[in-house]
Amino acid sequence: MTDSTVSAHRQHTRGFFTWGLVCLLIAVVGFWPSYVSPILGGSYTNIVDTMPWHVLSVGSWMVLIVSQPLLAVLEGMDLHRYIGMFGAVVAMAVVVTGVVVQTEVMTLYAARGDKLNAVTVPFFRFLTLFIYLLCVAAAIALRDRPDWHKRLMILATLSVLQATYGRIFANILDLPDIAGPMSGVSHVVLMVAFLGWDRFSHGRFHPVTLWGTVVITLAVFGPVPVVGTAWWQAVAAQIAGVSQ
């Protein structure tokens, strides 16, 4: 590669570092009132016992999504790959702990008669965890194609943050009534922003950001009617361990 090509590549890779910081900032802001601030103040009480493990997993992922592009910029690719193997373990921990936490939370809210958080919200939490898992799996499979790999990792992170978007509207903007729909809208808006940045900095639409945004948007909003079906009501009741 020419010096100008190398410089452009490094500048674009720094952009992924910046997007990692954006994701980390969103996570901190979203969970500040309900988790970060109470922990710092010594007043936090776990809703479910497995919550700290999920937070640790997601927090580790956020550190990786920031540090891995930085290592690439500094040409530490060998270290980048070694840490990437650890990242695969962290990704699985995010999914497993996320499923366990969500299952326990469903039981808790079902006992309180809170149908929104026992039935409706969990559907989208499981859905976004599945999208996250697919994106990470594809990124790992395409690790020898860095331009595909790093875009898939950002799309995965934007997906797993959907719970955070809802918390920002509910706990910070004090708009709990629209927190659910706006978490999906915020997810799409951030993907479109990522797509626009990629187009501007790369000079063209990359297939991953273009079609990834389209497919994930359809995957987030397409199954909405399923939430109200008798099938999902029965599945949710079974997961929560309660009778309908």
Rosetta blueprint (number, residue, H / E / L):
1 M L
2 T L
3 D H
4 S H
5 T H
6 V H
7 S H
8 A H
9 H H
10 R H
11 Q H
12 H H
13 T H
14 R H
15 G H
16 F H
17 F H
18 T H
19 W H
20 G H
21 L H
22 V H
23 C H
24 L H
25 L H
26 I H
27 A H
28 V H
29 V H
30 G H
31 F H
32 W H
33 P H
34 S H
35 Y H
36 V H
37 S H
38 P H
39 I H
40 L H
41 G H
42 G L
43 S L
44 Y L
45 T L
46 N L
47 I L
48 V L
49 D L
50 T L
51 M H
52 P H
53 W H
54 H H
55 V H
56 L H
57 S H
58 V H
59 G H
60 S H
61 W H
62 M H
63 V H
64 L H
65 I H
66 V H
67 S H
68 Q H
69 P H
70 L H
71 L H
72 A H
73 V H
74 L L
75 E L
76 G L
77 M H
78 D H
79 L H
80 H H
81 R H
82 Y H
83 I H
84 G H
85 M H
86 F H
87 G H
88 A H
89 V H
90 V H
91 A H
92 M H
93 A H
94 V H
95 V H
96 V H
97 T H
98 G H
99 V H
100 V H
101 V H
102 Q H
103 T H
104 E H
105 V H
106 M H
107 T H
108 L H
109 Y H
110 A H
111 A H
112 R H
113 G L
114 D L
115 K H
116 L H
117 N H
118 A H
119 V H
120 T H
121 V H
122 P H
123 F H
124 F H
125 R H
126 F H
127 L H
128 T H
129 L H
130 F H
131 I H
132 Y H
133 L H
134 L H
135 C H
136 V H
137 A H
138 A H
139 A H
140 I H
141 A H
142 L L
143 R L
144 D L
145 R L
146 P H
147 D H
148 W H
149 H H
150 K H
151 R H
152 L H
153 M H
154 I H
155 L H
156 A H
157 T H
158 L H
159 S H
160 V H
161 L L
162 Q H
163 A H
164 T H
165 Y H
166 G H
167 R H
168 I H
169 F H
170 A H
171 N H
172 I H
173 L L
174 D L
175 L L
176 P H
177 D H
178 I H
179 A H
180 G H
181 P H
182 M H
183 S H
184 G H
185 V H
186 S H
187 H H
188 V H
189 V H
190 L H
191 M H
192 V H
193 A H
194 F H
195 L H
196 G H
197 W H
198 D H
199 R H
200 F H
201 S H
202 H H
203 G L
204 R L
205 F L
206 H L
207 P H
208 V H
209 T H
210 L H
211 W H
212 G H
213 T H
214 V H
215 V H
216 I H
217 T H
218 L H
219 A H
220 V H
221 F H
222 G L
223 P L
224 V H
225 P H
226 V H
227 V H
228 G H
229 T L
230 A H
231 W H
232 W H
233 Q H
234 A H
235 V H
236 A H
237 A H
238 Q H
239 I H
240 A H
241 G L
242 V L
243 S L
244 Q L
